[in-house]
Amino acid sequence: MELKYTKQFQKKLENIFPDLEYRLRYEKGNFKSGFCVLRDEKVVIINKYYTTEGKINTIIKILNSLNYSFKNIKEENLQILNKIKLI
């Protein structure tokens, strides 16, 4: 799958987090990996100074690392998750 690094695609990825019951925030920080996942609080924080491409790649990396149940995820978001799992 070829990814389109656009703001629209970034928004689609961001819309998956509420289905997973996670909050996504963009903040400045000194994260060595560019992001921080607080699993107990279900919060994901991404460096706000990343480019759109960097944010999208980081979101994909995070989504692929989280453990979640598919039963509460909307069909549209499931399709996106299935596509990015192949990356």
N, C-alpha and C positions, 0 to 999 in steps of 0.2 A: 504494500500500500504506500503510495506516495502521499506524504503529508503536505498540507498547505499551511504554511506558517503565517496565518492571518489572525487578526483580532477576533474575527467571527469564530474561527476554529478554537481559539483560546477560550472564548465564552462558552462554547459547547462543552469543552473539557471541564471548565469551572462548574457548569451546571450538574455535573455528575456527583460532586461532593455532598450536596444536601441529601441525595438518595442514599449515600453511604453513611449519613449522619455525621459527617465531618464538616468543620468550618474551614474555609480557605481564606487566608489573609496574606497581604503583601506588605512587608515591613522591611526596614533596613536592619541589617544585622551582620555579624561576623560568622556566618555559618560556613564551615569549611567546605561543605558539599553544596552550599547555595540554598539549602532549605532545612527546615526542622519539623519533625512530626512529633507532636505531643499525643501519644496514643491514649493515655488515660483521660485526657480532656477532649480528645477527638478534634484536634486543631492542627492544621497544616499551615506553616508559615514559609513563604518564599521571598527571596531577596527582591525587593521592589525595583532595584536598579538593573535587573536583567533585561535583555532585549526580549521582544515578543518570541523569537525563536528559542531563546534560553528558557523563558517561562514555560513554553509548550513542552520542550524536552524534559524539563524538571517535573511538570505535572504528570507526564506520561510515566516517568521513572517512579514517581510516588504511587500512582494508581496501580502500577504493576507490582509494587512491593506491599500494598495493603492487603489484609485478609478481610473479606466481606462476603455477605450472603447476597445472592442474585435475586432473591424473592422480592425485595423492596425497590428494585431498580427499574425505572421506566424503560420501555422497549427501545426508544430512541437512544437512550444512554447505553443500553446493553449492546446495541450495534456498534457504537463507538468503542466501547470497552473491548469487544471481540476483535475489532480491527487493530487497536493499539497493542493488544496482547501478542500479536504476531511480530511485533517489532523487537 
